[in-house]
Amino acid sequence: MSLQTLAIQVSRTNMALALVLEKARELALRDIDIDLTLGDRDGCH
């Protein structure tokens, strides 16, 4: 495997990881928002 091919694969892997991390962060933030709203609702009762 040439160095250039390896570099292309690494950059593709990094881009895929970045997308996955971005998605995971969005989901985590959404979960935190849900937890906060549920917590507020529980506090009202």
Gaussian input, Z-matrix of N, CA and C with variables (Angstrom, degrees):
# hf/3-21g

backbone

0 1
 N
 C     1     B1
 C     2     B2     1     A1
 N     3     B3     2     A2     1     D1
 C     4     B4     3     A3     2     D2
 C     5     B5     4     A4     3     D3
 N     6     B6     5     A5     4     D4
 C     7     B7     6     A6     5     D5
 C     8     B8     7     A7     6     D6
 N     9     B9     8     A8     7     D7
 C    10    B10     9     A9     8     D8
 C    11    B11    10    A10     9     D9
 N    12    B12    11    A11    10    D10
 C    13    B13    12    A12    11    D11
 C    14    B14    13    A13    12    D12
 N    15    B15    14    A14    13    D13
 C    16    B16    15    A15    14    D14
 C    17    B17    16    A16    15    D15
 N    18    B18    17    A17    16    D16
 C    19    B19    18    A18    17    D17
 C    20    B20    19    A19    18    D18
 N    21    B21    20    A20    19    D19
 C    22    B22    21    A21    20    D20
 C    23    B23    22    A22    21    D21
 N    24    B24    23    A23    22    D22
 C    25    B25    24    A24    23    D23
 C    26    B26    25    A25    24    D24
 N    27    B27    26    A26    25    D25
 C    28    B28    27    A27    26    D26
 C    29    B29    28    A28    27    D27
 N    30    B30    29    A29    28    D28
 C    31    B31    30    A30    29    D29
 C    32    B32    31    A31    30    D30
 N    33    B33    32    A32    31    D31
 C    34    B34    33    A33    32    D32
 C    35    B35    34    A34    33    D33
 N    36    B36    35    A35    34    D34
 C    37    B37    36    A36    35    D35
 C    38    B38    37    A37    36    D36
 N    39    B39    38    A38    37    D37
 C    40    B40    39    A39    38    D38
 C    41    B41    40    A40    39    D39
 N    42    B42    41    A41    40    D40
 C    43    B43    42    A42    41    D41
 C    44    B44    43    A43    42    D42
 N    45    B45    44    A44    43    D43
 C    46    B46    45    A45    44    D44
 C    47    B47    46    A46    45    D45
 N    48    B48    47    A47    46    D46
 C    49    B49    48    A48    47    D47
 C    50    B50    49    A49    48    D48
 N    51    B51    50    A50    49    D49
 C    52    B52    51    A51    50    D50
 C    53    B53    52    A52    51    D51
 N    54    B54    53    A53    52    D52
 C    55    B55    54    A54    53    D53
 C    56    B56    55    A55    54    D54
 N    57    B57    56    A56    55    D55
 C    58    B58    57    A57    56    D56
 C    59    B59    58    A58    57    D57
 N    60    B60    59    A59    58    D58
 C    61    B61    60    A60    59    D59
 C    62    B62    61    A61    60    D60
 N    63    B63    62    A62    61    D61
 C    64    B64    63    A63    62    D62
 C    65    B65    64    A64    63    D63
 N    66    B66    65    A65    64    D64
 C    67    B67    66    A66    65    D65
 C    68    B68    67    A67    66    D66
 N    69    B69    68    A68    67    D67
 C    70    B70    69    A69    68    D68
 C    71    B71    70    A70    69    D69
 N    72    B72    71    A71    70    D70
 C    73    B73    72    A72    71    D71
 C    74    B74    73    A73    72    D72
 N    75    B75    74    A74    73    D73
 C    76    B76    75    A75    74    D74
 C    77    B77    76    A76    75    D75
 N    78    B78    77    A77    76    D76
 C    79    B79    78    A78    77    D77
 C    80    B80    79    A79    78    D78
 N    81    B81    80    A80    79    D79
 C    82    B82    81    A81    80    D80
 C    83    B83    82    A82    81    D81
 N    84    B84    83    A83    82    D82
 C    85    B85    84    A84    83    D83
 C    86    B86    85    A85    84    D84
 N    87    B87    86    A86    85    D85
 C    88    B88    87    A87    86    D86
 C    89    B89    88    A88    87    D87
 N    90    B90    89    A89    88    D88
 C    91    B91    90    A90    89    D89
 C    92    B92    91    A91    90    D90
 N    93    B93    92    A92    91    D91
 C    94    B94    93    A93    92    D92
 C    95    B95    94    A94    93    D93
 N    96    B96    95    A95    94    D94
 C    97    B97    96    A96    95    D95
 C    98    B98    97    A97    96    D96
 N    99    B99    98    A98    97    D97
 C   100   B100    99    A99    98    D98
 C   101   B101   100   A100    99    D99
 N   102   B102   101   A101   100   D100
 C   103   B103   102   A102   101   D101
 C   104   B104   103   A103   102   D102
 N   105   B105   104   A104   103   D103
 C   106   B106   105   A105   104   D104
 C   107   B107   106   A106   105   D105
 N   108   B108   107   A107   106   D106
 C   109   B109   108   A108   107   D107
 C   110   B110   109   A109   108   D108
 N   111   B111   110   A110   109   D109
 C   112   B112   111   A111   110   D110
 C   113   B113   112   A112   111   D111
 N   114   B114   113   A113   112   D112
 C   115   B115   114   A114   113   D113
 C   116   B116   115   A115   114   D114
 N   117   B117   116   A116   115   D115
 C   118   B118   117   A117   116   D116
 C   119   B119   118   A118   117   D117
 N   120   B120   119   A119   118   D118
 C   121   B121   120   A120   119   D119
 C   122   B122   121   A121   120   D120
 N   123   B123   122   A122   121   D121
 C   124   B124   123   A123   122   D122
 C   125   B125   124   A124   123   D123
 N   126   B126   125   A125   124   D124
 C   127   B127   126   A126   125   D125
 C   128   B128   127   A127   126   D126
 N   129   B129   128   A128   127   D127
 C   130   B130   129   A129   128   D128
 C   131   B131   130   A130   129   D129
 N   132   B132   131   A131   130   D130
 C   133   B133   132   A132   131   D131
 C   134   B134   133   A133   132   D132

   B1=1.4563
   B2=1.5280
   B3=1.3149
   B4=1.4648
   B5=1.5209
   B6=1.3112
   B7=1.4617
   B8=1.5252
   B9=1.3435
   B10=1.4639
   B11=1.5280
   B12=1.3370
   B13=1.4626
   B14=1.5210
   B15=1.3192
   B16=1.4575
   B17=1.5269
   B18=1.3226
   B19=1.4637
   B20=1.5267
   B21=1.3335
   B22=1.4682
   B23=1.5264
   B24=1.3303
   B25=1.4617
   B26=1.5222
   B27=1.3194
   B28=1.4635
   B29=1.5235
   B30=1.3336
   B31=1.4627
   B32=1.5268
   B33=1.3455
   B34=1.4685
   B35=1.5191
   B36=1.3262
   B37=1.4668
   B38=1.5193
   B39=1.3382
   B40=1.4653
   B41=1.5222
   B42=1.3416
   B43=1.4578
   B44=1.5194
   B45=1.3328
   B46=1.4616
   B47=1.5271
   B48=1.3287
   B49=1.4682
   B50=1.5239
   B51=1.3262
   B52=1.4611
   B53=1.5292
   B54=1.3369
   B55=1.4611
   B56=1.5215
   B57=1.3322
   B58=1.4654
   B59=1.5284
   B60=1.3354
   B61=1.4659
   B62=1.5242
   B63=1.3285
   B64=1.4627
   B65=1.5254
   B66=1.3437
   B67=1.4657
   B68=1.5244
   B69=1.3215
   B70=1.4673
   B71=1.5278
   B72=1.3352
   B73=1.4623
   B74=1.5261
   B75=1.3426
   B76=1.4654
   B77=1.5203
   B78=1.3444
   B79=1.4591
   B80=1.5189
   B81=1.3225
   B82=1.4632
   B83=1.5261
   B84=1.3337
   B85=1.4574
   B86=1.5216
   B87=1.3353
   B88=1.4577
   B89=1.5303
   B90=1.3332
   B91=1.4679
   B92=1.5183
   B93=1.3257
   B94=1.4649
   B95=1.5283
   B96=1.3349
   B97=1.4632
   B98=1.5187
   B99=1.3308
   B100=1.4643
   B101=1.5287
   B102=1.3270
   B103=1.4661
   B104=1.5288
   B105=1.3277
   B106=1.4598
   B107=1.5234
   B108=1.3329
   B109=1.4660
   B110=1.5235
   B111=1.3237
   B112=1.4622
   B113=1.5214
   B114=1.3182
   B115=1.4633
   B116=1.5179
   B117=1.3416
   B118=1.4613
   B119=1.5240
   B120=1.3257
   B121=1.4571
   B122=1.5353
   B123=1.3339
   B124=1.4679
   B125=1.5220
   B126=1.3156
   B127=1.4589
   B128=1.5260
   B129=1.3277
   B130=1.4638
   B131=1.5232
   B132=1.3182
   B133=1.4774
   B134=1.5118
   A1=108.88
   A2=115.66
   A3=118.61
   A4=110.89
   A5=114.80
   A6=120.52
   A7=111.04
   A8=115.68
   A9=119.43
   A10=110.59
   A11=116.34
   A12=120.43
   A13=109.86
   A14=115.82
   A15=121.24
   A16=110.46
   A17=115.86
   A18=120.52
   A19=110.82
   A20=116.97
   A21=121.22
   A22=109.74
   A23=116.50
   A24=119.68
   A25=111.39
   A26=116.60
   A27=120.41
   A28=110.19
   A29=116.95
   A30=119.27
   A31=110.62
   A32=116.84
   A33=119.74
   A34=110.23
   A35=115.88
   A36=120.40
   A37=109.99
   A38=116.61
   A39=120.57
   A40=110.89
   A41=116.75
   A42=120.19
   A43=110.32
   A44=117.04
   A45=121.00
   A46=110.16
   A47=116.00
   A48=120.37
   A49=110.61
   A50=116.30
   A51=120.44
   A52=110.28
   A53=116.82
   A54=120.71
   A55=110.74
   A56=116.37
   A57=121.07
   A58=110.30
   A59=115.76
   A60=119.52
   A61=110.90
   A62=116.22
   A63=120.92
   A64=110.03
   A65=115.60
   A66=120.65
   A67=110.36
   A68=115.65
   A69=120.24
   A70=110.36
   A71=115.67
   A72=119.55
   A73=110.36
   A74=116.90
   A75=120.65
   A76=110.40
   A77=115.65
   A78=120.36
   A79=110.77
   A80=116.94
   A81=120.81
   A82=110.07
   A83=116.87
   A84=120.50
   A85=110.36
   A86=116.73
   A87=120.49
   A88=109.64
   A89=116.99
   A90=121.15
   A91=110.44
   A92=116.61
   A93=120.61
   A94=109.35
   A95=116.98
   A96=120.69
   A97=110.25
   A98=116.86
   A99=121.64
   A100=109.57
   A101=117.04
   A102=120.95
   A103=110.40
   A104=116.82
   A105=120.71
   A106=110.88
   A107=117.09
   A108=119.78
   A109=110.28
   A110=117.65
   A111=120.56
   A112=110.00
   A113=116.45
   A114=120.75
   A115=110.75
   A116=116.77
   A117=120.65
   A118=110.31
   A119=116.08
   A120=120.75
   A121=109.83
   A122=116.11
   A123=119.82
   A124=110.30
   A125=116.86
   A126=120.69
   A127=112.12
   A128=117.41
   A129=121.34
   A130=111.79
   A131=117.94
   A132=120.91
   A133=111.60
   D1=129.21
   D2=-179.16
   D3=-77.05
   D4=160.82
   D5=-179.02
   D6=-63.12
   D7=-37.10
   D8=-179.00
   D9=-65.59
   D10=-43.00
   D11=178.49
   D12=-61.04
   D13=-42.50
   D14=179.44
   D15=-61.81
   D16=-43.87
   D17=-179.67
   D18=-61.92
   D19=-41.12
   D20=179.12
   D21=-63.42
   D22=-43.77
   D23=179.98
   D24=-64.76
   D25=-40.17
   D26=179.32
   D27=-63.56
   D28=-44.06
   D29=-178.62
   D30=-66.66
   D31=-36.39
   D32=176.61
   D33=-64.48
   D34=-43.14
   D35=179.40
   D36=-62.26
   D37=-42.55
   D38=179.41
   D39=-62.83
   D40=-40.31
   D41=179.47
   D42=-65.63
   D43=-41.17
   D44=178.91
   D45=-64.26
   D46=-43.32
   D47=178.61
   D48=-62.53
   D49=-41.34
   D50=180.00
   D51=-61.34
   D52=-41.69
   D53=178.57
   D54=-63.76
   D55=-44.43
   D56=-179.98
   D57=-62.36
   D58=-44.64
   D59=-179.82
   D60=-63.89
   D61=-40.81
   D62=179.03
   D63=-60.04
   D64=-45.29
   D65=-179.96
   D66=-64.41
   D67=-43.86
   D68=-179.61
   D69=-61.50
   D70=-39.26
   D71=-179.76
   D72=-66.45
   D73=-41.99
   D74=177.60
   D75=-58.38
   D76=-46.86
   D77=-179.15
   D78=-64.08
   D79=-41.42
   D80=-179.87
   D81=-63.52
   D82=-42.95
   D83=179.56
   D84=-64.40
   D85=-39.30
   D86=179.12
   D87=-64.65
   D88=-41.00
   D89=178.20
   D90=-62.55
   D91=-40.76
   D92=179.30
   D93=-63.47
   D94=-42.50
   D95=178.31
   D96=-60.65
   D97=-44.16
   D98=179.61
   D99=-61.87
   D100=-44.69
   D101=179.51
   D102=-60.13
   D103=-41.55
   D104=-178.58
   D105=-65.84
   D106=-43.75
   D107=-178.95
   D108=-68.09
   D109=-39.44
   D110=177.83
   D111=-64.75
   D112=-40.49
   D113=179.12
   D114=-62.26
   D115=-42.55
   D116=179.48
   D117=-63.60
   D118=-41.65
   D119=-178.08
   D120=-64.45
   D121=-41.34
   D122=179.47
   D123=-64.48
   D124=-34.30
   D125=-178.58
   D126=-67.85
   D127=-26.17
   D128=-177.76
   D129=-71.87
   D130=-31.13
   D131=-175.84
   D132=-73.01

